[in-house]
Amino acid sequence: MVRLVRALGVPVVLAGMIVLAGWTLGEIYDGPLLFQLVAGAGVASVLLSVAVRRLPSWIDAPVSVLGLAGYLALAVWLSAQQADVPGSLPDVAADAVANGIPRLLTALVPVAPQPDTVVIPVIAAWLAGLTSAELAGRARRTLLSLLPPTLLYGGALFLVGPHRGGPATGIVFGGLAIAALALTGTSAARAAAPDPVRTDRVDAVTRRALQVRAAVAALAGVTVIVAVAALLGPGLAGVVDKPPVDPRAYVTPPQLDALDQNPLIRLSGWAVNPTEHLLDTNLSADSAIRLAVLPDYDGVTWHVSGDYRPAARTLPSPPAPPAAAPGAEQAVAKDATISQEITVVGLAGKLLPAVASARRVDGLRVSIDVDSGTLMLPTGLTPGMSYAVTSVQTVPDENTLPMADVPTGPEVSRYLAVGSGTLPERMQQLAQRLSADNSAAYARASAIEQFLATHYRLDSGAPSGHALPNLDYFLFGDKTGYGGGKGTAEQFAAAYAVLARMMGLPARVVVGFHAKKGAAQVLASDAYAWPEVLFAGVGWVAFDPLPRPGQQPEPLEEQFKPKPEPSTEPPTQEPLPTESVSASAAARSGASGSAAAAGSVVPMVGAGAGGLVVLILVGSVLTLLIARRGLRRRRLDEGSPADRVAGAWLEVSDALRLAGQGSPRHLTAAEVVAFAGEAAAPPGRKHVRLPAPRLDDLAGLVNAAEFSAGRLAEDDAHRARASATAYVGELRARRSWWRRLIWSIHPGPLRWHRRG
């Protein structure tokens, strides 16, 4: 009986404690698979240890490793089948073991039971069961054998963190009861065992010394326990009611590349190469494919900011829109399901295009920012990859939408920020005048849309940039100048969002592509940006401020033109002339005879000379503009792929010199890339780390063009062009308006000893 208790009772108790740990950890997983795998690992490891207990101890380790490998392969296969993870079993298992810890700590809750989110709990449960069984069986240390399952349970509680629905009182007391049962059973077994016949005797003096020593040790132990309780008790009592720490707060989830931080600047690069093939799509309905959501604006740059977490095939639903105020009219919206099959061709970066809002992705393992619903592929996009997406698109009712209001409060404050600098006065006046006759939220949003669409021109050759000074010049600058009154979708969307925020409308900017129903190609010319406004009870509603094809812009009405400030100086009080009318007439008649001849010749000569100077200046500027455009075309569009890669590098080098940040000649391509990253900060703000396009890919292509020119392909030349144009556009946009004007007509690139 004693042997039966020690052989079966304690192992069963240890396996039960591991099962409780698996039950606790399974609360943050989707479905029962994780609990089943952890429980199976605990039971199997304990039973395997019991089975080999009579064998030599050196056999335990090899047998346990083989058992763990077999069980782990089963767990990976089952979880891969359930999550539909592609790939062979060895590849999936190797990836899961290598990336299990970071993916487990960054996964969304509820966690999908995939290979990389189950291998670590399974390994921990197996090792806990094996260690505890060995301590209880071979070493006969029952109390010490309870430590591994207890640590496993503590780790499970730590991973669950604040996501547990309620207190773990029941499971804690259940674990304590099982541990007490193991200790009680072991004590009973030892008591039932016959005592060996004692042949020695302890005298009275020795017995008394032992009793005194035991009493002193017991008193010391009690004293230490009381002291520890007095010191730590108040602190522990103070944290009992606090929510547990979430370990995910200390782990950095996958991050975007610099290329994806501000996709708006990529529009100018796509505009100069409109035939670049980016995607192949097959959609069930016409829709806009979303690439990135830009919710934050600092007065200089719209940029992406999100918390991207690994997700399963089924994606979490976006957060519900803020509810309408009590008593307010409730707008009605309906959902439409759109399925897509997308193949990447030339699109780069980590952001994954899909119709909003994606609810399921097949073929890839993606990360998602739940707030915006944007998708990211941590490994980056590669040509030829394909995936399928099922999206649920919210379509508001056009009849009830005009009655919807916008939410207020701290939760939407980020969508109302327009930077910490001073707002341009003319933009403030425009926002006030557009709001004057439109009190309803939807009416204000529609007024901005109509104003931009009717008074400005869409121009693919307009300069890049969406800082407040750029937008002010786009709205009110001279229409004959470079960028005044005309812009790309970048300026239209950014100007709309800024004006909307100034009028109290929560707004953001979205970058994506036009896509048609059925199989189609998505080219660079299909890329555009649009603004969205958040309405209570409805969610984000898209607006289109772009002018219609062929539409001519109307001149600004007088009420939208900035008014000149009235003079604050008092009128001069000069004495009136006292001469008589007859004297004045005589003086004028006498002077007219002497000035008649000069008055008839001087104006004609002055007018002719001034006109000639103006004509020369205009001709010189036009000649420089044409020569600069021709140089850029020859560098980026003519010649072999190696020549075009070299031309793209020359464009970046000239841009650095035009920005006053020319790189030294002795630097390598990689060193020039690091130098260019520093040069992308605005003048006077070198300490500010602003997102700028990365040139690492271009530097690698330049090295390849230098040492293996014949191996470059057309795609390499297109990538080099896109990187160079995006960086040059961003670098130029961060200069002041007068520096951008000088940039366009500077003759330097024509005479600097460049190959072009």
Secondary structure, 3 states (H helix, E strand, C coil): CHHHHHHHHHHHHHHHHHHHHHHHHHHHECCCHHHHHHHHHHHHHHHHHHHCCCCCHHHHHHHHHHHHHHHHHHHHHHHHHHHCCCCCHHHHHHHHHHHHHHHHHHCCCCECCCHHHHHHHHHHHHHHHHHHHHHHHCCCCHHHHCHHHHHHHHHHHHHHHHHCCCCCHHHHHHHHHHHHHHHHHHHHHHHHCCCCCCCCCCCHHHHHHHHHHHHHHHHHHHHHHHHHHHHHHHHHHHCCCCCCCCHHHHCCCCCCCHHHHCCHHHHHHHHCCCCCEEEEEEECCCEEEEEEEECEECCCCEECCCCCEECCCECCCCCCCCCCCCCCCCCCEEEEEEEEEEEECCCCCCEECEECCEEEEECCCCEECCCCCCEECCCCCCCCCEEEEEEEEEEECCCCHHHCCCCCCHHHHHHCCCCCCCCCHHHHHHHHHHHHCCCCHHHHHHHHHHHHHHHCEECCCCCCCCCHHHHHHHHHCCCCCCCCCEECHHHHHHHHHHHHHHCCCCEEEEEEEEECEEEEEEEHHHEEEEEEEEECCCEEEECCCCCCCCCCCCCCCHHHCCCCCCCCCCCCCCCCCCCCHHHHHHHHHHHHHHHHHHHHHHHHHHHHHHHHHHHHHHHHHHHHHHHHHHHHHHHHHCCCHHHHHHHHHHHHHHHHHHCCCCCCCCCCHHHHHHHHHHHCCCCCCCCCCCCCCCCHHHHHHHHHHHHCHHHCCHHHHHHHHHHHHHHHHHHHHCCCHHHHHHHHHCCHHHHCCCCC
